[in-house]
Amino acid sequence: MTYDDENIFAKILKGDIPCESVFEDEHVLSFKDINPQAKLHILIIPKKKFIDITDFLENADPEYQSSFWYS
């Protein structure tokens, strides 16, 4: 399986789909969900290209992972 540059999160990162950002740095983008399942529902996505959480956990270096968890 390969990374799809046209998935919804890739489009958000590229700015093709707008979002209401709440935090951003060189590693992550955090934004409000457009269809929240709770009063406050924030999505946090890595800026590097990972297929899924397994890919992220297996292939992101520990420094990158730690910056993601503490964003």
PDB file of N, CA, C and O in Angstrom:
ATOM      1  N   MET A   1       0.845  -1.173   0.000  1.00  0.00           N
ATOM      2  CA  MET A   1       0.000   0.000   0.000  1.00  0.00           C
ATOM      3  C   MET A   1       0.895   1.242   0.000  1.00  0.00           C
ATOM      4  O   MET A   1       1.920   1.273   0.681  1.00  0.00           O
ATOM      5  N   THR A   2       0.511   2.248  -0.754  1.00  0.00           N
ATOM      6  CA  THR A   2       1.283   3.489  -0.818  1.00  0.00           C
ATOM      7  C   THR A   2       0.420   4.661  -0.358  1.00  0.00           C
ATOM      8  O   THR A   2      -0.808   4.584  -0.323  1.00  0.00           O
ATOM      9  N   TYR A   3       1.097   5.736  -0.012  1.00  0.00           N
ATOM     10  CA  TYR A   3       0.413   6.945   0.442  1.00  0.00           C
ATOM     11  C   TYR A   3      -0.349   7.567  -0.721  1.00  0.00           C
ATOM     12  O   TYR A   3       0.180   7.686  -1.827  1.00  0.00           O
ATOM     13  N   ASP A   4      -1.594   7.962  -0.466  1.00  0.00           N
ATOM     14  CA  ASP A   4      -2.446   8.592  -1.477  1.00  0.00           C
ATOM     15  C   ASP A   4      -2.390  10.114  -1.288  1.00  0.00           C
ATOM     16  O   ASP A   4      -2.964  10.642  -0.336  1.00  0.00           O
ATOM     17  N   ASP A   5      -1.705  10.808  -2.185  1.00  0.00           N
ATOM     18  CA  ASP A   5      -1.581  12.264  -2.108  1.00  0.00           C
ATOM     19  C   ASP A   5      -2.912  12.992  -2.299  1.00  0.00           C
ATOM     20  O   ASP A   5      -2.982  14.209  -2.128  1.00  0.00           O
ATOM     21  N   GLU A   6      -3.954  12.264  -2.648  1.00  0.00           N
ATOM     22  CA  GLU A   6      -5.271  12.878  -2.852  1.00  0.00           C
ATOM     23  C   GLU A   6      -6.257  12.533  -1.736  1.00  0.00           C
ATOM     24  O   GLU A   6      -7.449  12.813  -1.866  1.00  0.00           O
ATOM     25  N   ASN A   7      -5.778  11.925  -0.632  1.00  0.00           N
ATOM     26  CA  ASN A   7      -6.706  11.644   0.469  1.00  0.00           C
ATOM     27  C   ASN A   7      -7.104  12.957   1.133  1.00  0.00           C
ATOM     28  O   ASN A   7      -6.433  13.973   0.950  1.00  0.00           O
ATOM     29  N   ILE A   8      -8.175  12.945   1.890  1.00  0.00           N
ATOM     30  CA  ILE A   8      -8.721  14.178   2.461  1.00  0.00           C
ATOM     31  C   ILE A   8      -7.716  14.908   3.348  1.00  0.00           C
ATOM     32  O   ILE A   8      -7.671  16.139   3.344  1.00  0.00           O
ATOM     33  N   PHE A   9      -6.909  14.165   4.110  1.00  0.00           N
ATOM     34  CA  PHE A   9      -5.949  14.812   4.998  1.00  0.00           C
ATOM     35  C   PHE A   9      -4.788  15.423   4.216  1.00  0.00           C
ATOM     36  O   PHE A   9      -4.278  16.479   4.592  1.00  0.00           O
ATOM     37  N   ALA A  10      -4.371  14.778   3.146  1.00  0.00           N
ATOM     38  CA  ALA A  10      -3.341  15.346   2.273  1.00  0.00           C
ATOM     39  C   ALA A  10      -3.849  16.646   1.650  1.00  0.00           C
ATOM     40  O   ALA A  10      -3.104  17.619   1.534  1.00  0.00           O
ATOM     41  N   LYS A  11      -5.104  16.653   1.256  1.00  0.00           N
ATOM     42  CA  LYS A  11      -5.691  17.854   0.675  1.00  0.00           C
ATOM     43  C   LYS A  11      -5.783  18.984   1.697  1.00  0.00           C
ATOM     44  O   LYS A  11      -5.581  20.148   1.353  1.00  0.00           O
ATOM     45  N   ILE A  12      -6.085  18.651   2.942  1.00  0.00           N
ATOM     46  CA  ILE A  12      -6.108  19.660   4.002  1.00  0.00           C
ATOM     47  C   ILE A  12      -4.703  20.213   4.216  1.00  0.00           C
ATOM     48  O   ILE A  12      -4.525  21.427   4.324  1.00  0.00           O
ATOM     49  N   LEU A  13      -3.703  19.332   4.278  1.00  0.00           N
ATOM     50  CA  LEU A  13      -2.325  19.783   4.468  1.00  0.00           C
ATOM     51  C   LEU A  13      -1.855  20.674   3.314  1.00  0.00           C
ATOM     52  O   LEU A  13      -1.105  21.626   3.533  1.00  0.00           O
ATOM     53  N   LYS A  14      -2.289  20.371   2.092  1.00  0.00           N
ATOM     54  CA  LYS A  14      -1.896  21.164   0.926  1.00  0.00           C
ATOM     55  C   LYS A  14      -2.662  22.484   0.847  1.00  0.00           C
ATOM     56  O   LYS A  14      -2.288  23.375   0.084  1.00  0.00           O
ATOM     57  N   GLY A  15      -3.730  22.612   1.632  1.00  0.00           N
ATOM     58  CA  GLY A  15      -4.551  23.813   1.589  1.00  0.00           C
ATOM     59  C   GLY A  15      -5.657  23.753   0.556  1.00  0.00           C
ATOM     60  O   GLY A  15      -6.346  24.747   0.326  1.00  0.00           O
ATOM     61  N   ASP A  16      -5.839  22.586  -0.078  1.00  0.00           N
ATOM     62  CA  ASP A  16      -6.909  22.425  -1.065  1.00  0.00           C
ATOM     63  C   ASP A  16      -8.286  22.385  -0.398  1.00  0.00           C
ATOM     64  O   ASP A  16      -9.286  22.778  -0.997  1.00  0.00           O
ATOM     65  N   ILE A  17      -8.324  21.912   0.829  1.00  0.00           N
ATOM     66  CA  ILE A  17      -9.548  21.883   1.621  1.00  0.00           C
ATOM     67  C   ILE A  17      -9.284  22.733   2.859  1.00  0.00           C
ATOM     68  O   ILE A  17      -8.328  22.471   3.589  1.00  0.00           O
ATOM     69  N   PRO A  18     -10.115  23.749   3.108  1.00  0.00           N
ATOM     70  CA  PRO A  18      -9.878  24.609   4.263  1.00  0.00           C
ATOM     71  C   PRO A  18     -10.184  23.892   5.577  1.00  0.00           C
ATOM     72  O   PRO A  18     -10.970  22.945   5.623  1.00  0.00           O
ATOM     73  N   CYS A  19      -9.542  24.371   6.641  1.00  0.00           N
ATOM     74  CA  CYS A  19      -9.822  23.844   7.972  1.00  0.00           C
ATOM     75  C   CYS A  19      -9.694  24.970   8.982  1.00  0.00           C
ATOM     76  O   CYS A  19      -9.080  26.001   8.706  1.00  0.00           O
ATOM     77  N   GLU A  20     -10.272  24.767  10.144  1.00  0.00           N
ATOM     78  CA  GLU A  20     -10.129  25.718  11.239  1.00  0.00           C
ATOM     79  C   GLU A  20      -9.013  25.210  12.145  1.00  0.00           C
ATOM     80  O   GLU A  20      -9.247  24.434  13.071  1.00  0.00           O
ATOM     81  N   SER A  21      -7.812  25.659  11.862  1.00  0.00           N
ATOM     82  CA  SER A  21      -6.621  25.209  12.585  1.00  0.00           C
ATOM     83  C   SER A  21      -6.648  25.706  14.031  1.00  0.00           C
ATOM     84  O   SER A  21      -7.025  26.846  14.305  1.00  0.00           O
ATOM     85  N   VAL A  22      -6.236  24.819  14.957  1.00  0.00           N
ATOM     86  CA  VAL A  22      -6.104  25.220  16.360  1.00  0.00           C
ATOM     87  C   VAL A  22      -4.653  25.153  16.820  1.00  0.00           C
ATOM     88  O   VAL A  22      -4.292  25.777  17.818  1.00  0.00           O
ATOM     89  N   PHE A  23      -3.815  24.403  16.104  1.00  0.00           N
ATOM     90  CA  PHE A  23      -2.387  24.326  16.390  1.00  0.00           C
ATOM     91  C   PHE A  23      -1.683  23.778  15.160  1.00  0.00           C
ATOM     92  O   PHE A  23      -2.192  22.897  14.468  1.00  0.00           O
ATOM     93  N   GLU A  24      -0.492  24.327  14.904  1.00  0.00           N
ATOM     94  CA  GLU A  24       0.307  23.819  13.799  1.00  0.00           C
ATOM     95  C   GLU A  24       1.776  24.090  14.111  1.00  0.00           C
ATOM     96  O   GLU A  24       2.137  25.161  14.598  1.00  0.00           O
ATOM     97  N   ASP A  25       2.610  23.100  13.821  1.00  0.00           N
ATOM     98  CA  ASP A  25       4.055  23.282  13.863  1.00  0.00           C
ATOM     99  C   ASP A  25       4.653  22.514  12.692  1.00  0.00           C
ATOM    100  O   ASP A  25       3.928  22.126  11.776  1.00  0.00           O
ATOM    101  N   GLU A  26       5.948  22.291  12.707  1.00  0.00           N
ATOM    102  CA  GLU A  26       6.580  21.621  11.570  1.00  0.00           C
ATOM    103  C   GLU A  26       6.224  20.143  11.458  1.00  0.00           C
ATOM    104  O   GLU A  26       6.477  19.520  10.427  1.00  0.00           O
ATOM    105  N   HIS A  27       5.632  19.571  12.524  1.00  0.00           N
ATOM    106  CA  HIS A  27       5.330  18.136  12.534  1.00  0.00           C
ATOM    107  C   HIS A  27       3.850  17.796  12.407  1.00  0.00           C
ATOM    108  O   HIS A  27       3.500  16.786  11.797  1.00  0.00           O
ATOM    109  N   VAL A  28       2.976  18.628  12.977  1.00  0.00           N
ATOM    110  CA  VAL A  28       1.549  18.284  13.035  1.00  0.00           C
ATOM    111  C   VAL A  28       0.667  19.467  12.657  1.00  0.00           C
ATOM    112  O   VAL A  28       1.076  20.627  12.700  1.00  0.00           O
ATOM    113  N   LEU A  29      -0.558  19.118  12.286  1.00  0.00           N
ATOM    114  CA  LEU A  29      -1.625  20.090  12.105  1.00  0.00           C
ATOM    115  C   LEU A  29      -2.808  19.602  12.927  1.00  0.00           C
ATOM    116  O   LEU A  29      -3.238  18.456  12.794  1.00  0.00           O
ATOM    117  N   SER A  30      -3.330  20.476  13.777  1.00  0.00           N
ATOM    118  CA  SER A  30      -4.513  20.176  14.587  1.00  0.00           C
ATOM    119  C   SER A  30      -5.627  21.113  14.150  1.00  0.00           C
ATOM    120  O   SER A  30      -5.413  22.315  13.992  1.00  0.00           O
ATOM    121  N   PHE A  31      -6.814  20.557  13.956  1.00  0.00           N
ATOM    122  CA  PHE A  31      -7.924  21.381  13.479  1.00  0.00           C
ATOM    123  C   PHE A  31      -9.252  20.821  13.965  1.00  0.00           C
ATOM    124  O   PHE A  31      -9.361  19.650  14.327  1.00  0.00           O
ATOM    125  N   LYS A  32     -10.272  21.701  13.964  1.00  0.00           N
ATOM    126  CA  LYS A  32     -11.604  21.297  14.399  1.00  0.00           C
ATOM    127  C   LYS A  32     -12.250  20.414  13.336  1.00  0.00           C
ATOM    128  O   LYS A  32     -12.162  20.687  12.138  1.00  0.00           O
ATOM    129  N   ASP A  33     -12.896  19.359  13.800  1.00  0.00           N
ATOM    130  CA  ASP A  33     -13.617  18.453  12.909  1.00  0.00           C
ATOM    131  C   ASP A  33     -14.838  19.177  12.345  1.00  0.00           C
ATOM    132  O   ASP A  33     -15.539  19.866  13.087  1.00  0.00           O
ATOM    133  N   ILE A  34     -15.102  19.034  11.049  1.00  0.00           N
ATOM    134  CA  ILE A  34     -16.270  19.693  10.454  1.00  0.00           C
ATOM    135  C   ILE A  34     -17.573  18.978  10.809  1.00  0.00           C
ATOM    136  O   ILE A  34     -18.660  19.530  10.634  1.00  0.00           O
ATOM    137  N   ASN A  35     -17.457  17.751  11.307  1.00  0.00           N
ATOM    138  CA  ASN A  35     -18.627  16.987  11.737  1.00  0.00           C
ATOM    139  C   ASN A  35     -18.344  16.431  13.136  1.00  0.00           C
ATOM    140  O   ASN A  35     -18.202  15.219  13.299  1.00  0.00           O
ATOM    141  N   PRO A  36     -18.261  17.301  14.144  1.00  0.00           N
ATOM    142  CA  PRO A  36     -17.831  16.865  15.472  1.00  0.00           C
ATOM    143  C   PRO A  36     -18.770  15.844  16.112  1.00  0.00           C
ATOM    144  O   PRO A  36     -19.992  15.922  15.986  1.00  0.00           O
ATOM    145  N   GLN A  37     -18.163  14.898  16.794  1.00  0.00           N
ATOM    146  CA  GLN A  37     -18.908  13.871  17.522  1.00  0.00           C
ATOM    147  C   GLN A  37     -19.006  14.219  19.008  1.00  0.00           C
ATOM    148  O   GLN A  37     -19.612  13.486  19.789  1.00  0.00           O
ATOM    149  N   ALA A  38     -18.408  15.338  19.383  1.00  0.00           N
ATOM    150  CA  ALA A  38     -18.454  15.843  20.754  1.00  0.00           C
ATOM    151  C   ALA A  38     -18.411  17.366  20.667  1.00  0.00           C
ATOM    152  O   ALA A  38     -18.151  17.929  19.604  1.00  0.00           O
ATOM    153  N   LYS A  39     -18.669  18.025  21.791  1.00  0.00           N
ATOM    154  CA  LYS A  39     -18.668  19.485  21.791  1.00  0.00           C
ATOM    155  C   LYS A  39     -17.330  20.035  21.303  1.00  0.00           C
ATOM    156  O   LYS A  39     -17.294  21.002  20.543  1.00  0.00           O
ATOM    157  N   LEU A  40     -16.254  19.432  21.731  1.00  0.00           N
ATOM    158  CA  LEU A  40     -14.922  19.790  21.262  1.00  0.00           C
ATOM    159  C   LEU A  40     -14.316  18.549  20.628  1.00  0.00           C
ATOM    160  O   LEU A  40     -14.073  17.552  21.307  1.00  0.00           O
ATOM    161  N   HIS A  41     -14.072  18.612  19.330  1.00  0.00           N
ATOM    162  CA  HIS A  41     -13.544  17.467  18.588  1.00  0.00           C
ATOM    163  C   HIS A  41     -12.429  17.972  17.676  1.00  0.00           C
ATOM    164  O   HIS A  41     -12.685  18.599  16.647  1.00  0.00           O
ATOM    165  N   ILE A  42     -11.194  17.689  18.070  1.00  0.00           N
ATOM    166  CA  ILE A  42     -10.018  18.146  17.345  1.00  0.00           C
ATOM    167  C   ILE A  42      -9.329  16.949  16.692  1.00  0.00           C
ATOM    168  O   ILE A  42      -9.142  15.912  17.328  1.00  0.00           O
ATOM    169  N   LEU A  43      -8.959  17.095  15.436  1.00  0.00           N
ATOM    170  CA  LEU A  43      -8.175  16.082  14.731  1.00  0.00           C
ATOM    171  C   LEU A  43      -6.730  16.541  14.695  1.00  0.00           C
ATOM    172  O   LEU A  43      -6.455  17.720  14.473  1.00  0.00           O
ATOM    173  N   ILE A  44      -5.809  15.620  14.911  1.00  0.00           N
ATOM    174  CA  ILE A  44      -4.385  15.916  14.878  1.00  0.00           C
ATOM    175  C   ILE A  44      -3.748  14.970  13.869  1.00  0.00           C
ATOM    176  O   ILE A  44      -3.828  13.749  14.009  1.00  0.00           O
ATOM    177  N   ILE A  45      -3.118  15.544  12.854  1.00  0.00           N
ATOM    178  CA  ILE A  45      -2.535  14.712  11.799  1.00  0.00           C
ATOM    179  C   ILE A  45      -1.054  15.061  11.609  1.00  0.00           C
ATOM    180  O   ILE A  45      -0.659  16.221  11.724  1.00  0.00           O
ATOM    181  N   PRO A  46      -0.251  14.048  11.317  1.00  0.00           N
ATOM    182  CA  PRO A  46       1.164  14.318  11.033  1.00  0.00           C
ATOM    183  C   PRO A  46       1.316  14.941   9.654  1.00  0.00           C
ATOM    184  O   PRO A  46       0.506  14.701   8.758  1.00  0.00           O
ATOM    185  N   LYS A  47       2.355  15.738   9.494  1.00  0.00           N
ATOM    186  CA  LYS A  47       2.602  16.366   8.200  1.00  0.00           C
ATOM    187  C   LYS A  47       3.404  15.466   7.263  1.00  0.00           C
ATOM    188  O   LYS A  47       3.408  15.682   6.051  1.00  0.00           O
ATOM    189  N   LYS A  48       4.079  14.462   7.811  1.00  0.00           N
ATOM    190  CA  LYS A  48       4.771  13.497   6.951  1.00  0.00           C
ATOM    191  C   LYS A  48       3.762  12.507   6.405  1.00  0.00           C
ATOM    192  O   LYS A  48       2.654  12.385   6.928  1.00  0.00           O
ATOM    193  N   LYS A  49       4.137  11.812   5.370  1.00  0.00           N
ATOM    194  CA  LYS A  49       3.230  10.901   4.671  1.00  0.00           C
ATOM    195  C   LYS A  49       3.251   9.512   5.305  1.00  0.00           C
ATOM    196  O   LYS A  49       4.162   8.719   5.069  1.00  0.00           O
ATOM    197  N   PHE A  50       2.233   9.238   6.112  1.00  0.00           N
ATOM    198  CA  PHE A  50       2.048   7.911   6.697  1.00  0.00           C
ATOM    199  C   PHE A  50       0.701   7.379   6.238  1.00  0.00           C
ATOM    200  O   PHE A  50      -0.274   8.125   6.147  1.00  0.00           O
ATOM    201  N   ILE A  51       0.655   6.105   5.955  1.00  0.00           N
ATOM    202  CA  ILE A  51      -0.563   5.477   5.445  1.00  0.00           C
ATOM    203  C   ILE A  51      -1.611   5.330   6.542  1.00  0.00           C
ATOM    204  O   ILE A  51      -2.798   5.568   6.314  1.00  0.00           O
ATOM    205  N   ASP A  52      -1.167   4.938   7.727  1.00  0.00           N
ATOM    206  CA  ASP A  52      -2.067   4.727   8.851  1.00  0.00           C
ATOM    207  C   ASP A  52      -1.262   4.756  10.145  1.00  0.00           C
ATOM    208  O   ASP A  52      -0.058   5.009  10.115  1.00  0.00           O
ATOM    209  N   ILE A  53      -1.904   4.502  11.273  1.00  0.00           N
ATOM    210  CA  ILE A  53      -1.227   4.563  12.566  1.00  0.00           C
ATOM    211  C   ILE A  53      -0.116   3.516  12.665  1.00  0.00           C
ATOM    212  O   ILE A  53       0.920   3.775  13.277  1.00  0.00           O
ATOM    213  N   THR A  54      -0.318   2.358  12.082  1.00  0.00           N
ATOM    214  CA  THR A  54       0.720   1.325  12.106  1.00  0.00           C
ATOM    215  C   THR A  54       1.962   1.801  11.369  1.00  0.00           C
ATOM    216  O   THR A  54       3.080   1.643  11.860  1.00  0.00           O
ATOM    217  N   ASP A  55       1.769   2.380  10.194  1.00  0.00           N
ATOM    218  CA  ASP A  55       2.884   2.928   9.425  1.00  0.00           C
ATOM    219  C   ASP A  55       3.604   4.007  10.243  1.00  0.00           C
ATOM    220  O   ASP A  55       4.833   4.041  10.283  1.00  0.00           O
ATOM    221  N   PHE A  56       2.843   4.874  10.885  1.00  0.00           N
ATOM    222  CA  PHE A  56       3.420   5.929  11.716  1.00  0.00           C
ATOM    223  C   PHE A  56       4.250   5.338  12.853  1.00  0.00           C
ATOM    224  O   PHE A  56       5.389   5.753  13.069  1.00  0.00           O
ATOM    225  N   LEU A  57       3.690   4.377  13.577  1.00  0.00           N
ATOM    226  CA  LEU A  57       4.393   3.791  14.721  1.00  0.00           C
ATOM    227  C   LEU A  57       5.625   2.995  14.308  1.00  0.00           C
ATOM    228  O   LEU A  57       6.616   2.964  15.038  1.00  0.00           O
ATOM    229  N   GLU A  58       5.573   2.359  13.155  1.00  0.00           N
ATOM    230  CA  GLU A  58       6.703   1.546  12.703  1.00  0.00           C
ATOM    231  C   GLU A  58       7.786   2.355  11.995  1.00  0.00           C
ATOM    232  O   GLU A  58       8.947   1.948  11.995  1.00  0.00           O
ATOM    233  N   ASN A  59       7.434   3.491  11.391  1.00  0.00           N
ATOM    234  CA  ASN A  59       8.388   4.177  10.523  1.00  0.00           C
ATOM    235  C   ASN A  59       8.781   5.598  10.925  1.00  0.00           C
ATOM    236  O   ASN A  59       9.801   6.109  10.462  1.00  0.00           O
ATOM    237  N   ALA A  60       7.999   6.230  11.765  1.00  0.00           N
ATOM    238  CA  ALA A  60       8.395   7.572  12.222  1.00  0.00           C
ATOM    239  C   ALA A  60       9.475   7.420  13.284  1.00  0.00           C
ATOM    240  O   ALA A  60       9.373   6.576  14.175  1.00  0.00           O
ATOM    241  N   ASP A  61      10.512   8.249  13.179  1.00  0.00           N
ATOM    242  CA  ASP A  61      11.570   8.151  14.179  1.00  0.00           C
ATOM    243  C   ASP A  61      11.022   8.608  15.545  1.00  0.00           C
ATOM    244  O   ASP A  61      10.044   9.354  15.605  1.00  0.00           O
ATOM    245  N   PRO A  62      11.653   8.159  16.626  1.00  0.00           N
ATOM    246  CA  PRO A  62      11.151   8.461  17.972  1.00  0.00           C
ATOM    247  C   PRO A  62      11.000   9.956  18.249  1.00  0.00           C
ATOM    248  O   PRO A  62      10.054  10.358  18.926  1.00  0.00           O
ATOM    249  N   GLU A  63      11.902  10.780  17.745  1.00  0.00           N
ATOM    250  CA  GLU A  63      11.800  12.228  17.967  1.00  0.00           C
ATOM    251  C   GLU A  63      10.540  12.783  17.300  1.00  0.00           C
ATOM    252  O   GLU A  63       9.831  13.600  17.887  1.00  0.00           O
ATOM    253  N   TYR A  64      10.268  12.340  16.087  1.00  0.00           N
ATOM    254  CA  TYR A  64       9.065  12.795  15.380  1.00  0.00           C
ATOM    255  C   TYR A  64       7.816  12.329  16.134  1.00  0.00           C
ATOM    256  O   TYR A  64       6.879  13.106  16.319  1.00  0.00           O
ATOM    257  N   GLN A  65       7.799  11.077  16.566  1.00  0.00           N
ATOM    258  CA  GLN A  65       6.654  10.567  17.310  1.00  0.00           C
ATOM    259  C   GLN A  65       6.436  11.357  18.591  1.00  0.00           C
ATOM    260  O   GLN A  65       5.296  11.691  18.915  1.00  0.00           O
ATOM    261  N   SER A  66       7.492  11.662  19.324  1.00  0.00           N
ATOM    262  CA  SER A  66       7.324  12.369  20.595  1.00  0.00           C
ATOM    263  C   SER A  66       6.808  13.783  20.369  1.00  0.00           C
ATOM    264  O   SER A  66       6.042  14.287  21.190  1.00  0.00           O
ATOM    265  N   SER A  67       7.204  14.438  19.282  1.00  0.00           N
ATOM    266  CA  SER A  67       6.695  15.773  19.025  1.00  0.00           C
ATOM    267  C   SER A  67       5.196  15.722  18.687  1.00  0.00           C
ATOM    268  O   SER A  67       4.457  16.670  18.953  1.00  0.00           O
ATOM    269  N   PHE A  68       4.773  14.623  18.109  1.00  0.00           N
ATOM    270  CA  PHE A  68       3.362  14.444  17.778  1.00  0.00           C
ATOM    271  C   PHE A  68       2.522  14.252  19.042  1.00  0.00           C
ATOM    272  O   PHE A  68       1.459  14.857  19.175  1.00  0.00           O
ATOM    273  N   TRP A  69       2.978  13.438  19.945  1.00  0.00           N
ATOM    274  CA  TRP A  69       2.214  13.149  21.166  1.00  0.00           C
ATOM    275  C   TRP A  69       2.088  14.360  22.071  1.00  0.00           C
ATOM    276  O   TRP A  69       1.104  14.486  22.800  1.00  0.00           O
ATOM    277  N   TYR A  70       3.067  15.253  22.037  1.00  0.00           N
ATOM    278  CA  TYR A  70       3.057  16.389  22.958  1.00  0.00           C
ATOM    279  C   TYR A  70       2.683  17.695  22.291  1.00  0.00           C
ATOM    280  O   TYR A  70       3.037  18.761  22.793  1.00  0.00           O
ATOM    281  N   SER A  71       1.971  17.642  21.166  1.00  0.00           N
ATOM    282  CA  SER A  71       1.579  18.859  20.460  1.00  0.00           C
ATOM    283  C   SER A  71       0.452  19.571  21.182  1.00  0.00           C
ATOM    284  O   SER A  71      -0.007  20.619  20.728  1.00  0.00           O
TER     285      SER A  71
END
